[in-house]
Amino acid sequence: MPTVVITGASQGIGQAIAEAFAAEPDARLALVSRNEQKLNVVAEACRAKGAEAAVFLCDVTDIQAVDNTAAAIQTRWGVPDVLVNNAGMFQPGSILDTAPAVFREQVEVNLNSAFYVTHALLPAMVTEQRGHLFFMASVASIRAYPGGAAYCAAKHGLLGLARAVREETKNQGIRVTTLLAGATRTPSWDGTDLPDERFMPAEDIARTVLDLWKLSDRTVVEEILLRPQEGDL
């Protein structure tokens, strides 16, 4: 009976992860995002698979909102078994073209939000000496590319955060996994001229999360790199 918290659960990879866990017996899913309409669609799809799914509207860049949401989740279901830090955004721009406000926003959404959510939920997991944290990083966490200054900086930071959390919690029963995913077909790629076959399907990322969670508590995959078969875009 896993209790799974997923941020950015309203579409794309977050939605796919929610639906993958929904097929697990007696799954309880806390779906977190700012988009109520899309979250409700995902929740209904998860319920159709047999899961108990609840919608939690939250701006994960708002510290007080995150704390309130974490408290509400734990009041309802207790300590989470799984936390998937998936919320993110991409806005292209070179260092000269990226306004400071845009840079700050990408760092808030892609990096700081994962800190806020982890900071709010991890204490209870440490107390229980159990749980699995997933950080949705990127190939951009380990390589830079032109036109992605803010995104690359934020995703590099996310990998560093995940590594630090891993080192600090490995003796406290917490597993920490970072997924370094390449181009995945999600709504963020809507409008592209590239064929879907050039991208990884979101369902493959979701299956990876589920399979890694199902390993015994004696084993953790710390980092896993996933790329389209033909390489990066």
N, C-alpha and C positions, 0 to 999 in steps of 0.2 A: 504494500500500500504506500507507494512513494508520494510524498508531497513535493511538488516541483514548482519553483518560482521562475518565471521567464520574463525578462524585460524585453521591450520591443516585440511583443508577442502578436501584434495586430496584422502582420504581413510577413512575406518573405521567409527568411531562415527561422525567425521566431515562431511564425505560424507552423512551419514544417516540424519544428522541434515539439511544439505543443501537441500536434496531431500524432506524432510518433509516440510520445509518452502516453497519450490518451488511450492507446490500445493495451497498455499494461493493466493488469488486474487491479481494480479499486484505486486507480490513480486519482490524485487530487491536484488540480492545476490552478495556480495563481497566475493569471494572465495580466501583465502590467504594460500599460501604454497610455498615451494621451488621447487616442482615437477610440471613443466609445463605440461608435457604429461598427468599425472594423473588428474591434475586440469581441463584440457580441456575436458576429458571424463566426469567428474562430471558436468562441466558447460553445456555440451550438454544434459545430462540427466535432468538437471534442466530446461533447455529451452524447452525440450520436454513436460514438465509438465505445461508450460505456463509462467515461470518466466523469468525475465531479469537477466542474470547471467554474471558476469565479472570476469576474472582471474587477480589476482594481485600476481605476483611473489615476494616473500619477505622472507628473513631469519629473523624470529621474534626475534632472539637473537642479531641482529644488530640494534642498536638504531637509527642510521641515516636512515637505510632502513625502519624501522617501521614508523618513522616520515614522510618520503616521501610517503609511502603507505597510511598512514592516510590522508595526504593532498590530494592525488589523489582520494581517495574514496569520500571525502567530496566535492571536486571540481565537481565530476561527479554526486553525488546524495544528497549532503547536509548531515545533521546530521543523523547518524544511529539511528534506533529505537531499534536495538538489537545488542549486541556484545557478541559473544560466544568465550571465551578464551579456546580453545580446544587443541591447539598444545601441544604435549608432546612426551616423549620417555621413554622407560624402558630398562635398562641394568643391569642385575643381578650382585650381588657381595656382599660379606660380607665386614665389615669395614676393615679387614686386606687385602682383595683381591682387594679392590677398589683403583685404583691409583688416586691421587689428581686431575689429569686432567679429569678423568672420572667423579669424583664427581662434579667438577666445571661445566662440560658440562650438567649433569643432572639437576643441579640447574638452569643453564641458560635456558634450554629448558622448564622445567616443572614449574618454578617459575618466574624467572626474565622476561621471555618473556611476561607473563601475566601482569606484572607491566608495561613494556614498551608500550604494545598495549593499555592498559587502560589509561595510562598517556597521550598517544597521542590523544585518542578519547573522553575521558571523559569531558574535558573542554567544548566542544561544546554541549554535552548532558546536562551538568549542566546549561549552558546558556539558553538552550531551556526548562529546567526544566522537562525533560522527558527522558525515555530510560530504557532498561532492560539489565543488565549485567549478564552473566552466566559464572561461573568459573567451569571448568571440573576438579574437585578434584578426590578423590579416597577413598576407604576403607582404603588405606595406609595413609590417612590424619589423621586417628583416631586410628589406631592400627599399630604396627610394626610387622615385621616378618623376620626371618633369611634370609639372602641373598638379602636384599633390602635396604641396608643402605642409599645409595644416593637417591634412589627413595622415600623412606619413609620420609627422611629429607626434600626433595623438596616439596612433597605433603603436609606434615604438614605445611610447610611455606606458601603454596598456600592457605590453609584454613585460616591461620592467616591473610593473605593479604585480602582475600575476606571479612572476618569479619570486618576488619578495614574500607574497602571501604563502606560496608553496613552502619556502624555507622556514617561515615563522609558524606554520601549522602542521608540518609533517609528523611531529611527535604528539599531536593532539587529536589524532583520528580523522583528520580532514584530508580529503584528496583534492588536488587542484590540477586542472587540465586546461591548457590554452590551445585553441584551434587557430591555426594560421591558414586561413582559407583564401584561395585565389578567386577569380571571377566566377560568381554564382548568379544564376538567372533569377533575379528578384525584381520587384517593381522599380528599384533604383536604376535599372538598365532599360526601362521602358523608353522607346524611341530610338534605340540603337539599330543600326543597319546590319549588325552581326547576327547570324543565325543562332537559334537556341542551342544547337548542337556544339557550338563553340564554348559554351558555358557549362559549369557543373550545375546539376539540378539541386535545388534547396533540400530536396528529400535525401540526397546523399549526405549532406552535412548533418541533417537530423539523425539519420541512421548511425552515423559515426558517434554522435553524442550518446545516443541510447546504448550502443554496443560498448563504449568505453565505461559507461556507468555500470553496466552489467558485469564487468570484471570483478573478481573477488576483492575484498577490502585489503588484501595483502599486495595488490598491484595497482599502480597508477601510471597512466600515460601522461607524462608531464606536458609534452608539447607534440603536436601532430601537424604536419604540413600537407595541405590538400591543394592540388592544382588541376586545372583542366588538362585533359589528355594531351592537347597540342601546346600546352604551356601558357604562360601569362599573356594577357592582352596588352 
